[in-house]
Amino acid sequence: MTQGDVNKQELSTLGFSSKVYPKYKEIFSEAFQCFFDLLDKDFDEGLRCLMKYDEDSVYSYLRRELKVPKPYDIDETIAALEMTESATGLFRLSLVEAVMDAYTFMTDSQEWETIDYGMQRFPDAFRLVYEHEERNGLANVSIKYNHKVYKLEYKDNKVHVYWKENGESKNDIFDKVIVTCPLGVVRQWDLSGLDKNDEFYHKRRAIRELNYDKSAKVFLKFKTRFWETGSRPIVGGSSTTDLPLRTVVYPSCYFDNNIPVCNPAILLASYTWANDAEKFAPYSQKENAEICAENLKILHGRKVIEENLVHEEFSSIYWPNDPTTVGAFALFGPGQFSTLMYPMIKPMNNIHWAGEHTDIHHAWIVGAFNSAVRVVKEIMLCSNMKPQWDKLKTQEPLQNWHGHI
Ligand SMILES: Cc1cc2nc3c(=O)[nH]c(=O)nc-3n(C[C@H](O)[C@H](O)[C@H](O)COP(=O)(O)OP(=O)(O)OC[C@H]3O[C@@H](n4cnc5c(N)ncnc54)[C@H](O)[C@@H]3O)c2cc1C
């Protein structure tokens, strides 16, 4: 069963239940559009309205709001929506997350940009600037790579940071610290040297409870870009299916760079999230590659896959297994924005909290950028005067979550 431009006839031929409302995509878009319109008009006000639904999961909201005429079934319709528009299990998570994720992804004015040869070049470019400034005596920046922080302590109004360097424990003392590591990483740190108070209790609760999503990718290599040839060529874009691979992403970079179609190419044979990603977790990279190759035979035909697959070259990654991320990205559950967001980002003991999980735009780099703007403002505020977080919180509760950039 694969997703095309689904109309009534295709729905049954694709194997959906006859109880799925054929206009399910339209009513789904309409259900979210009211929030998009509010956010477009006035982002802060739109966010306030959206937060009124913080206790809703996508499922509970759709179940209440979608109007599905008889004889179609609301539950079957929502299940089809989750399968084709989202990932298995994601509709049990926060409505706010689903709306914000879609909003961040789909704004009308968006222009998509990629960085040739990979995103790593972005932070590397900053490193060159720092190194240049250091060489010319303009800045004193010391960046340590591959040093694993494992402990924070607060003593005499200073923060002690402990890390491992070539297996050895080291530490240093700082006036202020900004933690940008994902919460799954921080969860394993020793924080027992911070003040034991109510704030700390709630921060620990937030670090332990706030939900992260899962994600997996499986890459296969092929001798040619066979998918760009034949009677129904695919150039860029993606296909969605309910097979285990769930989403195939066809890279556009080869075509965009005039690389001949007969050259070898890497296909993102499977890109998954949530419970779909989890299913790849127990297996070796080779086993995952084999599952995806078998699924691709169903989608593209056995012969073309067998003729083109480069069996020895594959790769798969499951983000929760990466010790530097311990999850893919923040994706809160119902009620978590209201109860745990402030305790998580509230500075204490001269420690400030940034990173995509501290912003409203989770799972997008813009969230990390916004959090950087917010935390710089916060530090300036804390440095110039007594901490005024509570005052800020009551005056402009949501503006502290995101600094527009
Ligand atoms: C599969 C996937 C696809 C994505 N696709 C997109 C996309 O297309 N567009 C988009 O905008 N966003 C995308 N994102 C989201 C984007 O990657 C994140 O929003 C962004 O990287 C978050 O930045 P950050 O600085 O908050 O955290 P990170 O980028 O995770 O940085 C945290 C840093 O902390 C370091 N660290 C970890 N543990 C320790 C430790 N113990 N001691 C010291 N340092 C440590 C890590 O090495 C890392 O450098 C995607 C994310 C995933 C997982």
PDBQT file of the ligand as one rigid body, heavy atoms in Angstrom, charges set to zero:
ROOT
HETATM    1  C1  LIG A 501      17.118  12.809  11.894  1.00  0.00    +0.000 C 
HETATM    2  C2  LIG A 501      17.082  14.302  12.075  1.00  0.00    +0.000 A 
HETATM    3  C3  LIG A 501      16.793  15.120  11.002  1.00  0.00    +0.000 A 
HETATM    4  C4  LIG A 501      16.726  16.492  11.147  1.00  0.00    +0.000 A 
HETATM    5  N1  LIG A 501      16.468  17.273  10.050  1.00  0.00    +0.000 NA
HETATM    6  C5  LIG A 501      16.436  18.610  10.173  1.00  0.00    +0.000 A 
HETATM    7  C6  LIG A 501      16.218  19.451   9.036  1.00  0.00    +0.000 A 
HETATM    8  O1  LIG A 501      16.069  18.966   7.913  1.00  0.00    +0.000 OA
HETATM    9  N2  LIG A 501      16.179  20.796   9.224  1.00  0.00    +0.000 N 
HETATM   10  C7  LIG A 501      16.346  21.356  10.449  1.00  0.00    +0.000 A 
HETATM   11  O2  LIG A 501      16.295  22.586  10.560  1.00  0.00    +0.000 OA
HETATM   12  N3  LIG A 501      16.571  20.587  11.539  1.00  0.00    +0.000 NA
HETATM   13  C8  LIG A 501      16.627  19.235  11.437  1.00  0.00    +0.000 A 
HETATM   14  N4  LIG A 501      16.853  18.447  12.537  1.00  0.00    +0.000 N 
HETATM   15  C9  LIG A 501      16.953  19.096  13.860  1.00  0.00    +0.000 C 
HETATM   16  C10 LIG A 501      18.316  19.691  14.113  1.00  0.00    +0.000 C 
HETATM   17  O3  LIG A 501      19.301  18.719  13.865  1.00  0.00    +0.000 OA
HETATM   18  C11 LIG A 501      18.337  20.116  15.591  1.00  0.00    +0.000 C 
HETATM   19  O4  LIG A 501      17.260  20.982  15.833  1.00  0.00    +0.000 OA
HETATM   20  C12 LIG A 501      19.619  20.854  15.937  1.00  0.00    +0.000 C 
HETATM   21  O5  LIG A 501      20.756  20.087  15.640  1.00  0.00    +0.000 OA
HETATM   22  C13 LIG A 501      19.607  21.139  17.423  1.00  0.00    +0.000 C 
HETATM   23  O6  LIG A 501      20.756  21.875  17.744  1.00  0.00    +0.000 OA
HETATM   24  P1  LIG A 501      21.247  21.943  19.230  1.00  0.00    +0.000 P 
HETATM   25  O7  LIG A 501      22.452  22.802  19.235  1.00  0.00    +0.000 OA
HETATM   26  O8  LIG A 501      20.119  22.250  20.136  1.00  0.00    +0.000 OA
HETATM   27  O9  LIG A 501      21.638  20.425  19.604  1.00  0.00    +0.000 OA
HETATM   28  P2  LIG A 501      22.730  19.488  18.916  1.00  0.00    +0.000 P 
HETATM   29  O10 LIG A 501      22.916  19.811  17.474  1.00  0.00    +0.000 OA
HETATM   30  O11 LIG A 501      22.316  18.094  19.294  1.00  0.00    +0.000 OA
HETATM   31  O12 LIG A 501      24.069  19.881  19.680  1.00  0.00    +0.000 OA
HETATM   32  C14 LIG A 501      24.342  19.403  20.976  1.00  0.00    +0.000 C 
HETATM   33  C15 LIG A 501      25.845  19.285  21.109  1.00  0.00    +0.000 C 
HETATM   34  O13 LIG A 501      26.151  18.768  22.409  1.00  0.00    +0.000 OA
HETATM   35  C16 LIG A 501      27.251  17.861  22.258  1.00  0.00    +0.000 C 
HETATM   36  N5  LIG A 501      27.272  16.929  23.400  1.00  0.00    +0.000 N 
HETATM   37  C17 LIG A 501      26.487  15.841  23.580  1.00  0.00    +0.000 A 
HETATM   38  N6  LIG A 501      26.822  15.232  24.733  1.00  0.00    +0.000 NA
HETATM   39  C18 LIG A 501      27.830  15.948  25.291  1.00  0.00    +0.000 A 
HETATM   40  C19 LIG A 501      28.578  15.836  26.497  1.00  0.00    +0.000 A 
HETATM   41  N7  LIG A 501      28.365  14.866  27.383  1.00  0.00    +0.000 N 
HETATM   42  N8  LIG A 501      29.536  16.756  26.725  1.00  0.00    +0.000 NA
HETATM   43  C20 LIG A 501      29.765  17.772  25.862  1.00  0.00    +0.000 A 
HETATM   44  N9  LIG A 501      29.085  17.935  24.714  1.00  0.00    +0.000 NA
HETATM   45  C21 LIG A 501      28.129  17.037  24.429  1.00  0.00    +0.000 A 
HETATM   46  C22 LIG A 501      26.962  17.153  20.952  1.00  0.00    +0.000 C 
HETATM   47  O14 LIG A 501      28.131  16.554  20.457  1.00  0.00    +0.000 OA
HETATM   48  C23 LIG A 501      26.476  18.314  20.102  1.00  0.00    +0.000 C 
HETATM   49  O15 LIG A 501      27.559  18.959  19.462  1.00  0.00    +0.000 OA
HETATM   50  C24 LIG A 501      16.944  17.065  12.424  1.00  0.00    +0.000 A 
HETATM   51  C25 LIG A 501      17.255  16.243  13.520  1.00  0.00    +0.000 A 
HETATM   52  C26 LIG A 501      17.326  14.874  13.346  1.00  0.00    +0.000 A 
HETATM   53  C27 LIG A 501      17.674  13.997  14.526  1.00  0.00    +0.000 C 
ENDROOT
TORSDOF 0
